[in-house]
């Protein structure tokens, strides 16, 4: 719900004129020119305006609440990318939660304007070292120094320039109706789109191995199913338990690759490796449904530790993890040989590469 400036004004309503001070004062380690009584009379009004501008800086979509990613993005812009490291992120998320944010990191966490205003006025009073009610001028000076990037406005659009009409942010995005057929040059875009809808992606190349070769150049965590078949059933160098442990390691690497996330590439080639048979305690069936394999579920499966879970809750890097299955089968063979080998197969985003687009 929205709250107008009157809410912020109510939090500074006790501000009164400040008695004459020395020419300069120190606030939070910085020296500022002390305002006289007349200047401080304007301090209350300016303080309300600055707090309102700061709020709008964080509430990028202007929906009356600050989302967790909006908070993190805003703080990164304010502090600077190189100064906004993991320790700072941790403090920001802790403050965001303590301020009264509601929701979960996976579904979205939101802080209402009322709760933000209450927590922020407490924060700036503590950080500035000034009495927000009796010394608004000092607080204004400190805000301009500490929150300067929040007050930078965009350059005005020259007269006669026609601005682009933005898409309606409230309109829900809809995934394509799968299966779809694309050219090889369109494949990565189609994969990215499917992943953005939390889909497990199945790419079919209709007998052409160039597609799997093309995708192998991408950075990912690779499970080569034909190699597993050879090791398990031909050479017998891997037991089912060994294979499960091997696959589990690949899943963990995809979810936590030095703090980042990668796609998990399952390379089927022309095989029909039985994933339903391999799934179990070590390889959860939820692997094949991003909507089921949430951050919380993955942590409960011990696929990463609490430290990495915290990082995943700080930003949106979890979106970079998804399952990409590639096969040289066409659509007909996929339905015949793969449909009963994968959990959640009917939910897959099946993308067929047009063979005529490959030379």
DRENDORO-798357 format. One record per residue (C-alpha): residue number from 1; x, y, z. Coordinates in Angstrom, 1 decimal, always signed. Layout:
N
> k	x	y	z
> NUM	X	Y	Z;
...
//
This chain:
359
> k	x	y	z
> 1	+0.0	+0.0	+0.0;
> 2	+1.1	+3.5	-0.7;
> 3	+1.8	+6.2	+1.8;
> 4	+2.2	+9.9	+0.8;
> 5	+4.6	+12.5	+2.0;
> 6	+2.3	+13.1	+5.0;
> 7	+3.6	+9.9	+6.5;
> 8	+7.2	+11.0	+6.2;
> 9	+6.2	+14.5	+7.5;
> 10	+4.6	+12.8	+10.5;
> 11	+7.9	+11.3	+11.4;
> 12	+9.6	+14.7	+11.4;
> 13	+6.8	+16.7	+12.9;
> 14	+8.7	+17.4	+16.1;
> 15	+11.5	+19.2	+14.2;
> 16	+11.9	+22.7	+15.6;
> 17	+14.2	+25.6	+14.9;
> 18	+17.8	+25.0	+16.0;
> 19	+19.5	+27.5	+18.2;
> 20	+22.5	+29.3	+16.8;
> 21	+25.6	+27.1	+16.6;
> 22	+29.3	+27.5	+15.8;
> 23	+30.1	+28.1	+12.1;
> 24	+30.9	+24.5	+11.5;
> 25	+29.9	+21.1	+13.0;
> 26	+31.0	+17.6	+12.7;
> 27	+28.4	+14.9	+11.8;
> 28	+29.4	+11.3	+11.6;
> 29	+33.1	+12.2	+11.1;
> 30	+32.4	+14.9	+8.4;
> 31	+32.5	+18.6	+8.9;
> 32	+29.6	+20.7	+7.6;
> 33	+28.6	+24.3	+7.8;
> 34	+26.1	+24.6	+10.7;
> 35	+22.7	+26.1	+9.6;
> 36	+21.4	+29.2	+11.3;
> 37	+17.8	+29.4	+12.6;
> 38	+16.4	+30.6	+9.3;
> 39	+18.1	+27.8	+7.3;
> 40	+17.0	+25.3	+9.8;
> 41	+13.4	+26.4	+9.4;
> 42	+13.7	+25.1	+5.9;
> 43	+15.5	+22.0	+7.0;
> 44	+12.3	+20.2	+8.0;
> 45	+10.7	+20.7	+4.5;
> 46	+13.9	+19.8	+2.7;
> 47	+14.4	+16.7	+4.8;
> 48	+10.9	+15.4	+3.9;
> 49	+11.6	+16.0	+0.2;
> 50	+15.0	+14.3	+0.4;
> 51	+13.6	+11.2	+2.1;
> 52	+10.9	+11.0	-0.5;
> 53	+13.4	+11.2	-3.3;
> 54	+15.5	+8.5	-1.7;
> 55	+12.5	+6.2	-1.4;
> 56	+11.6	+6.7	-5.1;
> 57	+15.3	+5.9	-5.9;
> 58	+14.9	+2.4	-4.5;
> 59	+11.3	+1.9	-5.6;
> 60	+12.2	+1.6	-9.3;
> 61	+8.8	+0.4	-10.6;
> 62	+7.0	+2.9	-8.4;
> 63	+4.5	+0.4	-7.1;
> 64	+4.5	+1.6	-3.5;
> 65	+6.9	-1.0	-2.1;
> 66	+10.6	-1.9	-2.4;
> 67	+11.4	-5.4	-3.6;
> 68	+14.5	-7.2	-2.3;
> 69	+16.3	-6.9	-5.7;
> 70	+15.3	-3.2	-6.0;
> 71	+16.9	-2.7	-2.6;
> 72	+20.1	-4.4	-3.5;
> 73	+20.3	-2.7	-6.9;
> 74	+19.8	+0.7	-5.3;
> 75	+22.4	+0.1	-2.7;
> 76	+24.9	-1.1	-5.4;
> 77	+24.3	+2.1	-7.4;
> 78	+24.6	+4.3	-4.3;
> 79	+27.8	+2.6	-2.9;
> 80	+29.4	+1.8	-6.2;
> 81	+29.9	-1.7	-7.5;
> 82	+33.4	-2.3	-6.2;
> 83	+32.4	-1.2	-2.7;
> 84	+29.3	-3.4	-2.6;
> 85	+30.7	-6.7	-1.6;
> 86	+29.2	-9.8	+0.1;
> 87	+29.7	-8.3	+3.6;
> 88	+27.8	-5.1	+2.6;
> 89	+25.1	-7.2	+0.9;
> 90	+24.6	-9.2	+4.0;
> 91	+24.1	-6.1	+6.1;
> 92	+21.6	-4.6	+3.6;
> 93	+19.6	-7.9	+3.6;
> 94	+19.6	-8.0	+7.4;
> 95	+18.4	-4.4	+7.6;
> 96	+15.8	-5.1	+4.9;
> 97	+14.4	-8.0	+6.9;
> 98	+14.5	-6.2	+10.2;
> 99	+12.7	-3.3	+8.7;
> 100	+9.7	-5.6	+8.2;
> 101	+10.0	-7.0	+4.7;
> 102	+7.5	-9.7	+3.9;
> 103	+7.7	-12.8	+1.6;
> 104	+10.5	-15.2	+0.7;
> 105	+13.6	-14.7	-1.5;
> 106	+12.3	-17.2	-4.1;
> 107	+8.8	-15.8	-4.3;
> 108	+9.8	-12.2	-3.7;
> 109	+10.3	-10.1	-0.6;
> 110	+8.7	-6.7	-0.3;
> 111	+9.0	-3.7	+2.1;
> 112	+6.1	-1.3	+2.3;
> 113	+6.7	+2.4	+2.2;
> 114	+5.3	+2.8	+5.7;
> 115	+7.8	+0.3	+7.2;
> 116	+10.7	+1.6	+5.1;
> 117	+10.0	+5.2	+6.3;
> 118	+10.0	+4.2	+9.9;
> 119	+13.2	+2.1	+9.6;
> 120	+15.0	+4.6	+7.4;
> 121	+14.4	+7.6	+9.7;
> 122	+15.8	+5.5	+12.6;
> 123	+18.8	+4.6	+10.4;
> 124	+19.7	+8.1	+9.3;
> 125	+19.4	+9.4	+12.9;
> 126	+21.8	+6.7	+14.1;
> 127	+24.2	+7.0	+11.1;
> 128	+24.3	+10.8	+10.9;
> 129	+24.8	+11.2	+14.7;
> 130	+22.3	+14.1	+14.6;
> 131	+18.9	+14.6	+16.3;
> 132	+16.5	+14.2	+13.4;
> 133	+13.8	+16.1	+15.2;
> 134	+15.9	+19.0	+16.6;
> 135	+18.6	+19.2	+14.0;
> 136	+17.1	+18.6	+10.5;
> 137	+19.7	+20.8	+8.8;
> 138	+22.5	+18.5	+9.9;
> 139	+20.7	+15.5	+8.8;
> 140	+20.0	+17.1	+5.4;
> 141	+23.7	+17.9	+5.0;
> 142	+24.6	+14.3	+5.9;
> 143	+22.0	+12.8	+3.5;
> 144	+23.3	+14.9	+0.6;
> 145	+26.8	+13.5	+1.2;
> 146	+25.9	+9.9	+2.0;
> 147	+23.0	+9.5	-0.5;
> 148	+24.2	+11.8	-3.3;
> 149	+23.6	+9.3	-6.1;
> 150	+19.9	+9.1	-5.1;
> 151	+19.4	+12.7	-6.2;
> 152	+20.9	+12.5	-9.7;
> 153	+18.1	+13.0	-12.1;
> 154	+18.0	+11.9	-15.7;
> 155	+18.7	+14.5	-18.4;
> 156	+15.5	+16.0	-19.8;
> 157	+14.3	+14.8	-23.2;
> 158	+14.9	+17.4	-25.9;
> 159	+11.8	+19.1	-27.2;
> 160	+10.4	+17.3	-30.2;
> 161	+11.8	+13.9	-29.2;
> 162	+9.3	+11.1	-29.2;
> 163	+9.8	+8.9	-26.2;
> 164	+9.3	+5.2	-26.6;
> 165	+6.2	+3.8	-24.9;
> 166	+7.3	+1.3	-22.3;
> 167	+5.6	-2.1	-22.1;
> 168	+2.9	-2.4	-19.4;
> 169	+4.9	-3.8	-16.4;
> 170	+1.7	-5.3	-14.9;
> 171	+1.0	-7.4	-18.0;
> 172	+2.1	-11.0	-17.2;
> 173	+4.6	-12.6	-19.6;
> 174	+3.5	-15.8	-21.2;
> 175	+5.8	-18.6	-22.3;
> 176	+5.6	-19.9	-25.9;
> 177	+3.5	-23.0	-26.6;
> 178	+6.0	-25.8	-26.8;
> 179	+7.4	-27.6	-28.8;
> 180	+8.8	-24.8	-31.0;
> 181	+11.1	-25.0	-34.0;
> 182	+14.0	-22.5	-34.3;
> 183	+17.0	-21.9	-36.5;
> 184	+20.4	-22.7	-35.0;
> 185	+21.2	-19.0	-34.8;
> 186	+18.0	-18.5	-32.7;
> 187	+18.7	-21.4	-30.4;
> 188	+20.4	-19.7	-27.5;
> 189	+17.8	-17.0	-27.3;
> 190	+15.0	-19.7	-27.2;
> 191	+16.9	-21.5	-24.4;
> 192	+17.3	-18.3	-22.4;
> 193	+13.6	-17.5	-22.9;
> 194	+12.5	-21.0	-21.7;
> 195	+14.8	-20.8	-18.7;
> 196	+13.3	-17.4	-17.7;
> 197	+10.0	-19.2	-17.2;
> 198	+11.7	-21.8	-15.0;
> 199	+11.5	-24.5	-17.6;
> 200	+13.7	-27.6	-18.0;
> 201	+14.9	-27.2	-21.6;
> 202	+15.0	-30.1	-24.1;
> 203	+16.8	-29.4	-27.4;
> 204	+16.2	-31.9	-30.2;
> 205	+18.6	-31.7	-33.2;
> 206	+17.0	-34.4	-35.5;
> 207	+20.1	-36.5	-36.1;
> 208	+22.6	-33.6	-36.4;
> 209	+25.4	-33.6	-33.8;
> 210	+26.5	-30.1	-34.6;
> 211	+23.9	-28.7	-32.1;
> 212	+25.4	-30.5	-29.1;
> 213	+28.9	-29.5	-30.3;
> 214	+27.7	-25.9	-30.6;
> 215	+26.3	-25.9	-27.1;
> 216	+29.3	-27.6	-25.6;
> 217	+31.3	-24.4	-26.1;
> 218	+29.1	-22.7	-23.4;
> 219	+30.1	-22.6	-19.8;
> 220	+28.1	-25.3	-18.0;
> 221	+28.3	-28.4	-15.8;
> 222	+28.2	-31.3	-18.2;
> 223	+26.7	-34.8	-17.7;
> 224	+27.6	-37.0	-20.7;
> 225	+25.1	-39.8	-20.7;
> 226	+26.8	-41.9	-23.4;
> 227	+29.9	-41.9	-21.3;
> 228	+27.9	-43.0	-18.3;
> 229	+26.3	-45.8	-20.3;
> 230	+29.7	-47.1	-21.4;
> 231	+31.1	-47.0	-17.9;
> 232	+28.1	-48.6	-16.2;
> 233	+27.0	-51.2	-18.8;
> 234	+29.9	-51.8	-21.2;
> 235	+33.2	-51.5	-19.3;
> 236	+31.4	-51.9	-15.9;
> 237	+33.8	-49.4	-14.2;
> 238	+30.9	-47.5	-12.5;
> 239	+28.2	-48.9	-10.4;
> 240	+24.8	-47.2	-10.2;
> 241	+25.8	-45.7	-6.8;
> 242	+29.0	-44.4	-8.4;
> 243	+27.1	-42.9	-11.3;
> 244	+24.7	-41.2	-8.8;
> 245	+27.6	-39.7	-6.9;
> 246	+29.2	-38.5	-10.1;
> 247	+25.9	-36.8	-11.3;
> 248	+25.3	-35.3	-7.8;
> 249	+28.7	-33.7	-8.1;
> 250	+27.8	-32.2	-11.4;
> 251	+24.5	-30.9	-10.0;
> 252	+26.3	-29.3	-7.0;
> 253	+28.8	-27.7	-9.4;
> 254	+26.0	-26.2	-11.5;
> 255	+24.3	-24.8	-8.4;
> 256	+27.6	-23.5	-6.9;
> 257	+30.5	-22.8	-9.2;
> 258	+32.7	-20.7	-7.0;
> 259	+29.7	-18.8	-5.7;
> 260	+28.0	-18.5	-9.1;
> 261	+25.4	-20.7	-10.9;
> 262	+25.7	-22.5	-14.2;
> 263	+23.3	-24.5	-16.4;
> 264	+23.4	-28.2	-15.9;
> 265	+23.9	-29.7	-19.4;
> 266	+22.7	-33.3	-19.8;
> 267	+24.0	-34.5	-23.1;
> 268	+21.9	-37.5	-24.2;
> 269	+23.3	-37.7	-27.8;
> 270	+21.4	-40.6	-29.4;
> 271	+20.9	-42.5	-26.1;
> 272	+17.8	-43.1	-24.0;
> 273	+19.6	-43.0	-20.6;
> 274	+17.0	-43.9	-17.9;
> 275	+16.9	-40.9	-15.5;
> 276	+13.9	-42.2	-13.6;
> 277	+15.9	-45.2	-12.7;
> 278	+18.9	-43.1	-11.6;
> 279	+16.9	-40.7	-9.5;
> 280	+16.8	-41.3	-5.8;
> 281	+18.2	-39.8	-2.6;
> 282	+21.4	-38.6	-4.2;
> 283	+19.8	-37.5	-7.5;
> 284	+16.4	-36.0	-6.6;
> 285	+13.6	-36.2	-9.2;
> 286	+12.9	-32.5	-8.6;
> 287	+16.1	-31.9	-10.6;
> 288	+13.9	-31.8	-13.7;
> 289	+11.5	-29.2	-12.5;
> 290	+12.9	-25.8	-11.6;
> 291	+9.6	-24.9	-9.9;
> 292	+10.1	-27.9	-7.6;
> 293	+13.8	-27.5	-7.2;
> 294	+13.8	-24.2	-5.2;
> 295	+16.7	-22.8	-3.2;
> 296	+15.2	-24.2	+0.0;
> 297	+14.7	-27.7	-1.5;
> 298	+18.2	-27.8	-2.9;
> 299	+19.7	-26.7	+0.5;
> 300	+17.6	-29.5	+2.2;
> 301	+19.1	-31.9	-0.3;
> 302	+22.6	-30.7	+0.8;
> 303	+23.5	-29.7	-2.7;
> 304	+25.3	-26.6	-1.3;
> 305	+25.9	-25.1	+2.2;
> 306	+24.2	-22.3	+4.2;
> 307	+26.8	-19.8	+3.1;
> 308	+25.9	-20.3	-0.6;
> 309	+22.2	-20.3	+0.3;
> 310	+22.7	-16.8	+1.7;
> 311	+24.3	-15.6	-1.5;
> 312	+21.4	-17.0	-3.6;
> 313	+19.0	-15.1	-1.4;
> 314	+20.9	-11.9	-1.8;
> 315	+20.4	-11.5	-5.5;
> 316	+19.1	-13.2	-8.6;
> 317	+22.0	-15.5	-9.5;
> 318	+19.8	-18.6	-9.1;
> 319	+18.2	-17.7	-12.4;
> 320	+21.5	-18.8	-14.1;
> 321	+20.9	-22.3	-13.0;
> 322	+18.6	-24.5	-15.1;
> 323	+18.7	-28.0	-16.7;
> 324	+19.4	-28.2	-20.4;
> 325	+18.9	-31.6	-22.0;
> 326	+20.2	-32.1	-25.5;
> 327	+19.4	-35.0	-27.8;
> 328	+20.0	-35.9	-31.5;
> 329	+16.5	-37.4	-31.6;
> 330	+13.7	-35.7	-33.5;
> 331	+10.3	-35.0	-31.9;
> 332	+8.8	-38.3	-32.8;
> 333	+11.7	-40.3	-31.4;
> 334	+11.8	-38.2	-28.3;
> 335	+8.2	-39.0	-27.5;
> 336	+8.9	-42.7	-28.1;
> 337	+12.2	-43.2	-26.3;
> 338	+12.6	-40.3	-23.8;
> 339	+9.1	-39.5	-22.5;
> 340	+9.2	-42.4	-20.0;
> 341	+12.9	-41.8	-19.0;
> 342	+12.5	-38.4	-17.4;
> 343	+10.5	-37.1	-14.4;
> 344	+8.3	-34.1	-15.4;
> 345	+8.8	-34.8	-19.1;
> 346	+5.4	-33.2	-20.1;
> 347	+6.5	-29.9	-18.5;
> 348	+9.7	-29.6	-20.6;
> 349	+10.2	-26.7	-23.0;
> 350	+11.0	-28.7	-26.1;
> 351	+13.0	-26.8	-28.7;
> 352	+13.5	-28.4	-32.1;
> 353	+16.4	-27.1	-34.2;
> 354	+15.5	-26.8	-37.9;
> 355	+17.9	-29.1	-39.7;
> 356	+17.9	-26.9	-42.8;
> 357	+19.4	-24.1	-40.7;
> 358	+22.6	-26.1	-40.3;
> 359	+25.1	-26.3	-43.1;
//
